[in-house]
Each structure stands twice: as structure tokens, then as C-alpha cells.
Amino acid sequence: MTSFAIYAAAAVAEIAGCFAFWAWLRLGHGALWTLPGVAALAVFALLLTRIDAAFAGRAFAAYGGVYIAASLVWLWAVEGTRPDRWDVTGSAVCLVGAAIILLGPRAGA
């Protein structure tokens, strides 16, 4: 799996896990929604360990850009609210930052 695919899968797992708690606490769904939410968050954490990076902090920082973009896809696909131009622009900036962090040349590497 490429880093991008792992990051994309991690984002789906994290957003789904967090949304399960949102559904319980903010949308009035039953507490049983937290069970798949916890499982999804565990999958998210496991996926991030699969990133080929020497340091966890760097892998997590690069993931942030992917998470932001995936959150806007979730906003549109699941919540039915289309991101506006500022959402898309901000997301693009974050993805460029993530690419710089993940793919930038490292001294001694």
C-alpha cells in the first residue's frame, strides 16, 4: 500500500470513528454507535503505524493534510454540505504541506 492509500484509509477510519461519537452525543443516536466508533479509531491508529517514516511525529504531521481533505469529502458525501472555495483552497494548501513533509529530502537519508 502506498503512503497516500494508507493515509486515505486512516482518514476514513478516524472520521468514521469520531462521527460515531458525534452521532451519539450530538445527533441523539444510541450509545451503541460508540462500539464501531472505537473499532474504527483502533484501525486508524494501526494504519498510521504502517507509514514509512522514521519518526511518528513526521508521519502524523503529514497525515494532517490528508485528514483535512478527507473531512471535506465527508462533509459533502455524508453530511450533504458542499465545501466552498475557501474549504477547497485551504485543503489544497494543507495537501501541499503534507507532501512537502512526507516527500521532502532528508539529510542523511
C-alpha positions as a Markdown table, in Angstrom:
| # | Residue | x | y | z |
|---|---|---|---|---|
| 1 | Met | 0.0 | 0.0 | 0.0 |
| 2 | Thr | 1.3 | 3.4 | -0.8 |
| 3 | Ser | 1.6 | 6.1 | 1.8 |
| 4 | Phe | -1.3 | 8.0 | 0.3 |
| 5 | Ala | -3.6 | 5.0 | 0.3 |
| 6 | Ile | -2.7 | 4.3 | 3.9 |
| 7 | Tyr | -3.4 | 7.9 | 4.8 |
| 8 | Ala | -6.7 | 7.9 | 3.0 |
| 9 | Ala | -7.8 | 4.7 | 4.7 |
| 10 | Ala | -6.7 | 6.1 | 8.1 |
| 11 | Ala | -8.7 | 9.3 | 7.5 |
| 12 | Val | -11.8 | 7.3 | 6.7 |
| 13 | Ala | -11.3 | 5.3 | 9.8 |
| 14 | Glu | -10.7 | 8.3 | 12.0 |
| 15 | Ile | -13.5 | 10.4 | 10.7 |
| 16 | Ala | -16.0 | 7.4 | 10.9 |
| 17 | Gly | -14.9 | 6.7 | 14.5 |
| 18 | Cys | -15.2 | 10.3 | 15.5 |
| 19 | Phe | -18.5 | 10.7 | 13.7 |
| 20 | Ala | -19.9 | 7.7 | 15.6 |
| 21 | Phe | -19.4 | 9.6 | 18.9 |
| 22 | Trp | -20.8 | 12.8 | 17.2 |
| 23 | Ala | -23.9 | 10.8 | 16.2 |
| 24 | Trp | -24.3 | 9.5 | 19.8 |
| 25 | Leu | -23.7 | 12.8 | 21.6 |
| 26 | Arg | -24.9 | 15.4 | 19.1 |
| 27 | Leu | -27.4 | 13.7 | 16.9 |
| 28 | Gly | -29.2 | 11.6 | 19.6 |
| 29 | His | -28.3 | 8.2 | 18.3 |
| 30 | Gly | -27.9 | 5.3 | 20.8 |
| 31 | Ala | -24.7 | 4.7 | 22.8 |
| 32 | Leu | -24.1 | 1.5 | 20.8 |
| 33 | Trp | -22.8 | 3.8 | 18.0 |
| 34 | Thr | -19.6 | 4.1 | 20.0 |
| 35 | Leu | -18.7 | 0.4 | 19.6 |
| 36 | Pro | -18.0 | 0.6 | 15.8 |
| 37 | Gly | -16.5 | 4.1 | 16.6 |
| 38 | Val | -13.9 | 2.7 | 19.0 |
| 39 | Ala | -13.1 | -0.1 | 16.5 |
| 40 | Ala | -12.7 | 2.4 | 13.7 |
| 41 | Leu | -10.4 | 4.6 | 15.8 |
| 42 | Ala | -8.3 | 1.5 | 16.6 |
| 43 | Val | -8.0 | 0.7 | 12.9 |
| 44 | Phe | -6.9 | 4.4 | 12.3 |
| 45 | Ala | -4.1 | 4.1 | 14.9 |
| 46 | Leu | -2.9 | 0.8 | 13.4 |
| 47 | Leu | -2.9 | 2.2 | 9.9 |
| 48 | Leu | -0.7 | 5.1 | 10.9 |
| 49 | Thr | 2.0 | 2.7 | 12.1 |
| 50 | Arg | 2.2 | 1.4 | 8.5 |
| 51 | Ile | 3.5 | 4.7 | 7.2 |
| 52 | Asp | 7.1 | 4.5 | 6.0 |
| 53 | Ala | 8.6 | 7.4 | 8.1 |
| 54 | Ala | 11.5 | 7.3 | 10.5 |
| 55 | Phe | 9.6 | 9.4 | 13.1 |
| 56 | Ala | 6.0 | 9.2 | 14.3 |
| 57 | Gly | 5.6 | 13.0 | 14.6 |
| 58 | Arg | 6.5 | 13.4 | 10.9 |
| 59 | Ala | 4.0 | 10.7 | 9.8 |
| 60 | Phe | 1.3 | 12.3 | 12.0 |
| 61 | Ala | 2.1 | 15.8 | 10.7 |
| 62 | Ala | 1.8 | 14.7 | 7.0 |
| 63 | Tyr | -1.4 | 12.9 | 7.8 |
| 64 | Gly | -2.9 | 16.2 | 9.0 |
| 65 | Gly | -3.2 | 17.5 | 5.4 |
| 66 | Val | -4.9 | 14.3 | 4.2 |
| 67 | Tyr | -7.3 | 14.3 | 7.2 |
| 68 | Ile | -8.4 | 17.9 | 6.3 |
| 69 | Ala | -9.1 | 16.9 | 2.7 |
| 70 | Ala | -10.9 | 13.8 | 3.7 |
| 71 | Ser | -13.0 | 15.7 | 6.2 |
| 72 | Leu | -14.3 | 17.9 | 3.5 |
| 73 | Val | -15.1 | 14.9 | 1.3 |
| 74 | Trp | -17.0 | 13.5 | 4.4 |
| 75 | Leu | -18.8 | 16.9 | 4.7 |
| 76 | Trp | -20.1 | 16.6 | 1.2 |
| 77 | Ala | -20.7 | 12.8 | 0.9 |
| 78 | Val | -22.1 | 12.0 | 4.3 |
| 79 | Glu | -23.4 | 15.3 | 5.7 |
| 80 | Gly | -24.7 | 16.7 | 2.4 |
| 81 | Thr | -22.9 | 20.1 | 2.6 |
| 82 | Arg | -20.8 | 21.0 | -0.4 |
| 83 | Pro | -17.4 | 22.5 | 0.5 |
| 84 | Asp | -17.0 | 26.1 | -0.6 |
| 85 | Arg | -14.0 | 27.6 | -2.5 |
| 86 | Trp | -12.3 | 28.5 | 0.8 |
| 87 | Asp | -12.6 | 24.9 | 2.1 |
| 88 | Val | -11.1 | 23.6 | -1.2 |
| 89 | Thr | -8.3 | 26.2 | -1.2 |
| 90 | Gly | -7.4 | 25.6 | 2.4 |
| 91 | Ser | -7.4 | 21.8 | 1.8 |
| 92 | Ala | -5.1 | 22.2 | -1.2 |
| 93 | Val | -2.7 | 24.2 | 0.8 |
| 94 | Cys | -2.7 | 21.5 | 3.5 |
| 95 | Leu | -2.1 | 18.7 | 1.0 |
| 96 | Val | 0.9 | 20.6 | -0.5 |
| 97 | Gly | 2.2 | 20.9 | 3.1 |
| 98 | Ala | 1.7 | 17.2 | 3.7 |
| 99 | Ala | 3.5 | 16.3 | 0.5 |
| 100 | Ile | 6.5 | 18.6 | 1.5 |
| 101 | Ile | 6.7 | 16.9 | 4.9 |
| 102 | Leu | 6.3 | 13.4 | 3.6 |
| 103 | Leu | 8.4 | 13.6 | 0.4 |
| 104 | Gly | 11.0 | 16.3 | 1.2 |
| 105 | Pro | 14.6 | 15.2 | 1.0 |
| 106 | Arg | 16.2 | 14.5 | 4.4 |
| 107 | Ala | 19.8 | 14.9 | 5.4 |
| 108 | Gly | 21.5 | 11.6 | 5.7 |
| 109 | Ala | 18.6 | 9.7 | 4.1 |
